[in-house]
Amino acid sequence: MEKFQISGGHKLNGSVKISGAKNAALPVIMATLLAEGTSHLSNVPQLNDVSTSFDLLCCLGAGVESLDENEYKVDASMLASFQAHYDLVKTMRASILVLGPLLARLGKADVSLPG
């Protein structure tokens, strides 16, 4: 097992930036549909599935604004649709995560899945 051995009598200090994780970010992104107002997300990783998730939110009527490289504002106050388009959901398995928030918020949901 690898280990660090620190000697010398000096205290360690500093900081390490931990990047966001896709498997944590995607459920949070979809959960913004539950809010009837604006949600602020930070430490969002820059990945294709994340970008597709934001595109999906836009197609449902949510407003998505990039504030910084890893920060976004999502306004789900004006949801216009309960249908997730197949062209978007076919590109990622995590698109199923939109079902729960849509059902809870609008009372119905339609996610076109292959097969």
N, C-alpha and C positions, 0 to 999 in steps of 0.2 A: 504494500500500500504506500502510495506517495504521501509525503507530508512536508510541511514547512517547519523548519526549526529556526526560531528567531532568537538571537542572542545579542547582547551589546548594551542592555539597560536603557534603550530608547523606546519611548512610547510610540506606538503606531497611530497614525491618523491619516485621514484622506477620505475619499469617497469613490464609489464605484457606481456607474450608471447601469441599471438593470433594464434591458429592453423588454418591451411588452411581448407576451406570448399569444400566438394565434388562437390556440385552443381556449384561452381565457378571454380574449378580446371578442371573438365572434358571438358568444352568447350575450355579452354585455351590449354589443352593437344592436343585436336584434331586440334586446330588452328595452331599448329606447322607445320602441313602439308602444310600450305600456304607459309612458308618460304623456299626458295631454299637453305638455309644454315643451320646453327646451331642455336638452341634456348636454352636458359638457363632458367629453371624453379626452383623456390624456394618456400618454405613453402607449399609443396605438401603433402596432408594428406596420411597416409599409410592405404589404404582401398582396398578391393577386386576390386571394379569398376575401381580404379586408376590403379591397377596392370594389369587388363584386357585391359584397354585402351592402356597401354604401349605395351602389347603383340600384340594388334591389329596393332599398328604403326609398330612394327617389322615385322609382316607378310606382310605389305604393302611395306616394303623395307627401312623403316627409321631405323636409328641406335639410340638406347636408352642406355644411360650410367648413372648409379647411381653415383652421386658425393659424396653424404652424405645421411644421413637418410631421409631428406626431400628435397633434391636437385637433379635435373636431367638435363642432356644435351641430346637434341634430334637433330639429324642430318637428315633432310629430303631431302638432296640434291640428293639422289639416289633412289627415289621411283620406285619400280619395278612392282607394281600392283595397279589396281583400284578396285579390288574385296576384300571386307571384308568377311572373312570366317564365315559361319553360326555357327560353333562350338564356336566362340568367341562372335559374336553378340547376340546369343540367351541367353547369361548369363546376359546381362544388357540392359535396355531400352535406355540408353544414347548412345548406339552405333550408333544411327541415326545421331548423331552429326558429324560423319565422312563424311556424304554425301556432304555437302556444300564445305568443303575444298578440297575434292577429285575432285569434279566437277569443282571448280574454278582453280585448279592447273593442272589437267590432261585432262579436258574437258569431262570426263565420270566418272561414279561411279556405283558400283554395291554392294549393301548391301542386303544380303539374309535375309529376315525377315520371320517369320513363318506366314502361312496363306496367 
